[in-house]
Amino acid sequence: MPARLAEDSPPVLPHIAIELASAVLRSVQAIAAFAAQPVRRGPRPWEEHTASGLLAAARLASHIEPGSRVLDVGCGSAHWLRKLRLFREIDAVGVDLAPPPSSDGITLLRYDGQSLPFPDKSFDVTLFGYVLHHVGREHARRLVDEAVRVTRRRVLLLEDSMPEFDFWYRLRNRCHRLETELVYAAQADAYVPPDGDAMFLTHAQWHAFLSAIPGIASVAVVPLAELFRNAHHTLVVAELATAGD
Ligand SMILES: C[S@@+](CC[C@H](N)C(=O)[O-])C[C@H]1O[C@@H](n2cnc3c(N)ncnc32)[C@H](O)[C@@H]1O
């Protein structure tokens, strides 16, 4: 008698029964694992963040040495400082025109949007997260000069920047500026709307702007386009001249 081919054999259990048994066993596993936890765990700190945000924070963290004192200028809700602390042990300070109260060991202070209330070289790294495109050129220069004054190693910028802005990006930037002028003017007395054009600079323009500032030794523009849905997210790293340079 010819041997039966394997594919001719009827399955031991019908496919649907296997699916059903597997679903029941998975549910029991999940219940048992939940019941086995010694204490009920609260929310995990990474759960409040998006995957894109966490990936961008990991990039930022690669420019921050462990143990650094980090200042976030225009910190908003201080979410970058909270994300950075998932990757680096840092001493975190944020300033904003209208900051939320300090919490979770992060010091948050109000500032006047012009000068930074800290002594010279009192931070290792200063971050501006999507702040400088909300001010005019002179104002941005003043803020970066202040950052260079209070910082020892480097200034990091997250910015809305592209190699070139096309029609759709120019429209987007114009609307973003109008929208945020309305919102910030309502939120903070110290807010000063941009005089002239807001700082929506291309990669080359950010490079030129920062390279011309005394105290900045080198500038690198790092597109973060692959991390976000929109292509404009950009990291700019300005290394400061140290005393020996
Ligand atoms: C687009 S939000 C960014 C907030 C946060 N850094 C982030 O990345 O999500 C811009 C922030 O800059 C702040 N800011 C700080 N100094 C400012 C200034 N001189 N002019 C305008 N906005 C300023 C605003 O209050 C606001 O919180």
The ligand as an ORCA input file, in Angstrom:
! r2SCAN-3c Opt
* xyz 0 1
  C       6.743     75.497     21.669
  S       6.943     75.705     23.379
  C       8.153     74.489     23.707
  C       8.057     73.949     25.077
  C       9.062     72.806     25.340
  N      10.413     73.326     25.337
  C       8.913     71.728     24.294
  O       9.893     71.448     23.567
  O       7.826     71.148     24.185
  C       7.864     77.210     23.502
  C       8.116     77.596     24.922
  O       9.041     78.679     24.973
  C       8.685     79.473     26.050
  N       9.487     80.711     26.044
  C      10.524     80.885     26.855
  N      11.099     82.050     26.675
  C      10.431     82.633     25.720
  C      10.543     83.888     25.116
  N      11.466     84.782     25.470
  N       9.668     84.163     24.153
  C       8.758     83.265     23.798
  N       8.610     82.064     24.336
  C       9.430     81.784     25.306
  C       7.178     79.534     25.978
  O       6.580     79.950     27.188
  C       6.882     78.054     25.675
  O       6.750     77.298     26.843
*
